[in-house]
Amino acid sequence: MGQKTKNVDLVGIVTAFDWDDNDKVNRVSLCVGDEEEYLIDDDKKGKELLKLLKSKVRALGECYLDENKNLCLKLQQFTLL
């Protein structure tokens, strides 16, 4: 995880971000507004969102920039809206 983190409270749509060799989604992102996309950490909590593709959720967690300058979210909790 990057050095600087910020606690955030976001509402957005869960979308597919990465797929495995069998075209199964293995990582998701949260699309917030028209332009912002937060990559969800690929940990146990983040994997819970795999079953909620195309769903609107409220997500609480720590936002940071990864080594590629992508906005990322270490998910602490979420609520299906």
C-alpha positions in Angstrom: 0.0 0.0 0.0 1.1 3.6 -0.7 2.5 5.7 2.1 -0.2 8.3 2.4 -3.8 7.1 3.0 -7.0 8.9 3.6 -10.2 7.6 5.1 -13.1 7.9 2.6 -16.8 7.3 2.4 -17.8 6.6 -1.2 -21.0 5.7 -3.1 -20.6 4.1 -6.5 -21.2 1.1 -8.8 -19.1 -2.1 -8.5 -17.5 -2.9 -11.9 -15.2 -5.6 -13.2 -11.5 -4.5 -13.4 -9.5 -7.6 -14.0 -10.1 -11.1 -15.4 -8.3 -14.5 -15.1 -7.4 -16.7 -18.1 -10.9 -18.2 -18.1 -12.5 -14.7 -18.3 -13.7 -14.9 -14.7 -13.6 -11.6 -12.9 -11.0 -11.6 -10.2 -10.7 -7.9 -9.2 -13.3 -5.1 -9.1 -13.3 -1.4 -8.9 -15.8 1.2 -7.6 -16.9 3.8 -10.2 -17.8 7.0 -8.5 -19.3 9.9 -10.5 -18.4 10.2 -14.2 -14.6 10.0 -14.0 -13.3 8.5 -10.7 -12.5 4.8 -10.4 -11.1 3.2 -7.2 -9.4 -0.1 -7.6 -10.5 -2.3 -4.7 -7.7 -4.2 -2.9 -7.6 -7.9 -3.8 -8.0 -9.0 -0.2 -10.7 -11.0 1.6 -13.0 -8.0 2.1 -12.4 -6.8 -1.4 -13.3 -10.2 -2.9 -16.7 -9.9 -1.2 -17.6 -7.4 -3.8 -17.1 -9.9 -6.6 -20.7 -11.1 -6.1 -22.1 -7.6 -6.3 -21.0 -6.6 -9.9 -23.1 -3.8 -11.3 -24.6 -3.0 -7.8 -24.6 0.3 -6.1 -22.8 0.3 -2.8 -21.5 2.6 -0.1 -17.9 1.8 0.7 -15.8 2.9 3.7 -12.1 2.4 3.7 -8.6 3.9 3.2 -7.8 5.5 -0.2 -4.2 5.6 -1.5 -2.3 5.8 -4.8 -0.5 2.6 -5.8 2.9 2.5 -7.6 1.1 3.2 -10.9 -0.7 6.2 -9.5 -4.0 4.4 -9.6 -6.6 5.4 -7.0 -7.1 2.4 -4.7 -9.3 1.5 -1.8 -8.6 -0.8 1.1 -12.2 -1.7 1.9 -13.1 -1.8 5.6 -16.9 -2.2 5.1 -19.6 -1.7 2.6 -23.4 -1.5 2.3 -25.5 -2.6 -0.6 -27.8 0.3 -1.6 
